């Protein structure tokens, strides 16, 4: 009998916590279409152009130098690949920082509890892609 009473009390307390917890965290969740962000963001387009320019800068001299041995060409190619990967990581970090800044701003303005990638959300969420793009393109 005591075990039944304790179990009922535990269930009542748990249910109460769940209901009160749900009311505390009932802010909507935002979603963004990353493909649209990458295609429509001036930052993304600028960073892509920087990446392509760096790629050309690193690989064109190797391709144009006909006096390199195969071993030297391979070595220079590997060095260029590493430099390009490091450069790409820096650009990716810049893009992530710009997106985070814009998403934080939109999240605060719209009272969102989180912003998730649209493809990761099966159903629901407030689409804030255009708002994030607007912030990114405005430089805010």
ABEGO torsion letter per residue (X at the ends): XAAAAAAAAAAAAAAAAAAAAAAAAABBBBBBBAAAAAAABAAAAAAAAAAAAAAAAAAAAAAABAABBAAAAAAAAAAAAAAAAAAAAAAAAAAAAAAAAAAAAAAAAAGBABBBBAAABABEEBBAAAAAAAAAAAGX
